[in-house]
Amino acid sequence: MENKEQICPIKSRVGGQALIEGVMMRGIDRAAMAVRTPEGGIDVETWPIQEGKNRPWYKKVPFVRGVVNMVISLVDGYKCLMKSAEKSGMADEEEEEPQSKFDQWLTRVLGDKMFAVIGTIAMVIAIPLAILLFMFVPMFLVKGLDSLVELGYWKVVIEGILKIAIFVGYLALVSRMKDIQRVFMYHGAEHKSIFCYEAGEELTVENIRKQSRFHPRCGTSFLLIVVVISILVFSLVTWDIAWRMVLKILLLPVIVGVSYEIIKLAGRYDNLVTRIVSAPGLWLQRLTTREPDDSQIEVAIEALKPVIPADRSEDRW
């Protein structure tokens, strides 16, 4: 019976994130990150988390847990991304390039912390810019168009189309960057390795290579669901610009919470409804994932192994 349980396919709670030359995995009670070092080895780091029976109450409450998990994912993901840049040698490569006087001044003032500080500033700036680009720009464009031509309820439709177009266009442009393409290859390795584990197969390069790189619980799918839910929610909100801006910010946690529950169901069940819900996100992952090479799959394996629980049945979602 024990062997049957070990090979029985499951819907796992394990999730991950692609890093710079690496992968981070998060299980029910432990997380790990594996990074390919400049010397060719694989650096693995693990740490405990509270996702099992003793996890905080707010992580068990529907809708609330989605907001909390998103904040935790952003913070942990950023920390791991910065660490992977250092471990992979990316930070050293940037230091070898000729520095401007401003760069030299930053190096003197911040020393070894310069890369982390600049990364933090970039993240702080990136979040408001993302809100501006995906939430406010479509609104202002539609409002401006409405002042020229009476749009009526078509304002909702046009704003929704603009949101999706901006989101997909942004991913399409980013996916063309050479460095990002390697990150997307690790993203594919992350998905494939999780699929292999869920199928109950041995974690080998050969077994993982044949798995799909499109996973229903992917962050790309989650973000697309957030965009779609926001379109539906804001179709009921006033078009008074001041109030609409305020409500867009206030309702964002609600939208995130609802979107999390939807993607949770899509990852847990496999039926006609969940397949329809997952289809657009899976298609969009053609932009954010790429087929990994064997060395990248090896990194994903090393990141996944430490987070697999001793009792496989505890990881059923």
ZAMARGU-4260 file (C-alpha; in steps of 0.2 Angstrom, whole numbers, plus 5000, padded with zeros to 4 digits):
<rodrens>
0) 5000/5000/5000 | 5014/5012/5004 | 5022/5010/4987 | 5005/5013/4979 | 5003/5029/4988
5) 5020/5035/4983 | 5016/5032/4964 | 4998/5038/4965 | 4996/5055/4955 | 4991/5070/4966
10) 4986/5088/4965 | 5001/5095/4975 | 5002/5111/4985 | 5020/5113/4979 | 5023/5129/4969
15) 5039/5138/4963 | 5047/5153/4954 | 5060/5155/4941 | 5075/5164/4947 | 5091/5170/4938
20) 5100/5154/4934 | 5089/5145/4946 | 5073/5139/4954 | 5064/5142/4970 | 5051/5129/4977
25) 5039/5131/4991 | 5031/5115/4999 | 5020/5113/5014 | 5033/5116/5028 | 5049/5120/5019
30) 5056/5130/5004 | 5071/5129/4994 | 5081/5138/4980 | 5094/5130/4969 | 5105/5141/4958
35) 5118/5136/4945 | 5135/5144/4951 | 5148/5151/4939 | 5159/5136/4942 | 5145/5124/4936
40) 5139/5117/4952 | 5122/5119/4960 | 5120/5129/4976 | 5105/5124/4986 | 5098/5133/5001
45) 5083/5128/5012 | 5072/5136/5025 | 5057/5131/5035 | 5040/5139/5032 | 5022/5138/5040
50) 5011/5130/5027 | 5007/5114/5036 | 4995/5110/5051 | 5002/5124/5061 | 5001/5138/5048
55) 4993/5155/5054 | 4974/5156/5054 | 4973/5169/5041 | 4981/5157/5028 | 4966/5146/5031
60) 4952/5159/5028 | 4946/5160/5010 | 4949/5176/5001 | 4960/5183/5015 | 4973/5169/5011
65) 4975/5175/4993 | 4980/5192/4998 | 4992/5186/5011 | 5000/5173/5000 | 5002/5186/4986
70) 5011/5198/4998 | 5022/5183/5005 | 5026/5177/4987 | 5031/5195/4981 | 5043/5197/4996
75) 5050/5180/4996 | 5052/5180/4977 | 5061/5196/4977 | 5073/5190/4991 | 5077/5174/4981
80) 5079/5184/4965 | 5092/5195/4973 | 5101/5180/4981 | 5101/5171/4964 | 5109/5186/4956
85) 5123/5185/4968 | 5125/5166/4968 | 5124/5165/4949 | 5138/5178/4947 | 5127/5191/4939
90) 5132/5204/4952 | 5150/5201/4949 | 5148/5202/4930 | 5140/5219/4932 | 5154/5225/4943
95) 5167/5220/4930 | 5159/5233/4917 | 5166/5250/4917 | 5158/5261/4930 | 5152/5279/4928
100) 5156/5292/4942 | 5139/5289/4949 | 5141/5270/4950 | 5158/5273/4958 | 5150/5284/4971
105) 5136/5271/4975 | 5150/5258/4977 | 5159/5268/4990 | 5143/5273/4999 | 5134/5256/4999
110) 5148/5244/4997 | 5143/5226/4995 | 5124/5231/4998 | 5123/5241/4983 | 5115/5227/4972
115) 5102/5224/4985 | 5098/5242/4988 | 5096/5246/4970 | 5085/5230/4968 | 5074/5236/4982
120) 5072/5253/4975 | 5068/5245/4958 | 5054/5235/4966 | 5047/5249/4976 | 5046/5259/4960
125) 5040/5244/4949 | 5024/5241/4959 | 5016/5259/4958 | 5021/5259/4939 | 5012/5242/4937
130) 4997/5249/4945 | 4998/5264/4934 | 5001/5255/4918 | 4988/5241/4920 | 4974/5250/4930
135) 4975/5268/4927 | 4981/5270/4909 | 4967/5261/4901 | 4955/5271/4912 | 4962/5288/4907
140) 4962/5282/4888 | 4944/5277/4889 | 4939/5293/4898 | 4948/5303/4885 | 4940/5294/4871
145) 4923/5296/4879 | 4925/5315/4880 | 4927/5315/4861 | 4914/5301/4857 | 4900/5296/4868
150) 4904/5278/4872 | 4890/5273/4885 | 4892/5256/4892 | 4906/5252/4878 | 4918/5261/4890
155) 4918/5245/4901 | 4922/5234/4885 | 4935/5245/4878 | 4944/5247/4895 | 4944/5228/4897
160) 4951/5226/4879 | 4965/5239/4883 | 4969/5230/4899 | 4971/5213/4891 | 4981/5220/4876
165) 4993/5230/4888 | 4996/5214/4898 | 4999/5202/4884 | 5009/5215/4874 | 5020/5218/4889
170) 5023/5199/4891 | 5027/5198/4873 | 5040/5212/4873 | 5048/5205/4889 | 5049/5188/4882
175) 5060/5194/4868 | 5074/5199/4880 | 5089/5187/4880 | 5091/5187/4899 | 5073/5185/4902
180) 5072/5170/4890 | 5084/5160/4901 | 5073/5164/4916 | 5058/5158/4906 | 5067/5142/4902
185) 5069/5139/4921 | 5051/5143/4923 | 5047/5129/4911 | 5059/5118/4921 | 5050/5122/4937
190) 5033/5117/4929 | 5039/5101/4922 | 5047/5095/4938 | 5031/5099/4948 | 5021/5089/4935
195) 5033/5075/4936 | 5032/5075/4955 | 5013/5076/4955 | 5012/5061/4943 | 5022/5050/4955
200) 5037/5048/4943 | 5055/5047/4948 | 5063/5065/4947 | 5075/5062/4933 | 5079/5073/4918
205) 5072/5060/4906 | 5055/5059/4916 | 5054/5078/4918 | 5058/5082/4900 | 5042/5073/4893
210) 5031/5083/4905 | 5021/5099/4900 | 5028/5116/4903 | 5010/5123/4905 | 5004/5122/4923
215) 4986/5128/4929 | 4993/5135/4945 | 5006/5146/4936 | 5008/5165/4942 | 5005/5170/4924
220) 4988/5162/4924 | 4984/5170/4941 | 4988/5187/4934 | 4977/5185/4919 | 4963/5180/4931
225) 4966/5195/4941 | 4965/5206/4925 | 4948/5197/4920 | 4941/5198/4938 | 4945/5217/4939
230) 4936/5220/4922 | 4921/5212/4929 | 4922/5221/4946 | 4925/5238/4939 | 4911/5237/4926
235) 4900/5240/4941 | 4910/5255/4948 | 4907/5274/4944 | 4916/5282/4930 | 4919/5298/4940
240) 4938/5298/4939 | 4942/5302/4957 | 4931/5289/4964 | 4936/5276/4951 | 4954/5278/4956
245) 4951/5277/4974 | 4939/5261/4972 | 4952/5253/4960 | 4965/5253/4974 | 4952/5249/4988
250) 4945/5234/4978 | 4962/5227/4973 | 4964/5215/4988 | 4946/5209/4985 | 4950/5205/4967
255) 4966/5196/4972 | 4957/5186/4985 | 4944/5180/4973 | 4957/5177/4959 | 4967/5166/4971
260) 4952/5155/4975 | 4948/5153/4957 | 4966/5147/4952 | 4966/5136/4968 | 4951/5127/4962
265) 4958/5126/4944 | 4974/5118/4951 | 4964/5106/4962 | 4951/5099/4950 | 4951/5093/4932
270) 4934/5095/4924 | 4926/5105/4910 | 4924/5121/4920 | 4941/5121/4927 | 4949/5117/4910
275) 4939/5132/4902 | 4945/5143/4916 | 4963/5137/4914 | 4964/5138/4895 | 4968/5157/4893
280) 4981/5156/4906 | 4989/5140/4899 | 4990/5149/4882 | 4998/5164/4889 | 5011/5153/4897
285) 5018/5151/4879 | 5025/5168/4882 | 5032/5166/4899 | 5039/5148/4898 | 5051/5140/4887
290) 5058/5122/4885 | 5072/5120/4897 | 5089/5111/4893 | 5095/5097/4904 | 5106/5107/4915
295) 5091/5118/4920 | 5080/5103/4923 | 5094/5097/4935 | 5093/5114/4945 | 5074/5112/4946
300) 5076/5094/4953 | 5088/5100/4967 | 5076/5114/4971 | 5061/5102/4972 | 5068/5087/4982
305) 5070/5096/4999 | 5052/5102/4999 | 5044/5085/4996 | 5036/5079/5012 | 5040/5062/5019
310) 5022/5058/5019 | 5016/5061/5001 | 4997/5061/5007 | 5000/5077/5017 | 5003/5086/5001
315) 4986/5083/4993 | 4978/5099/4988
</rodrens>
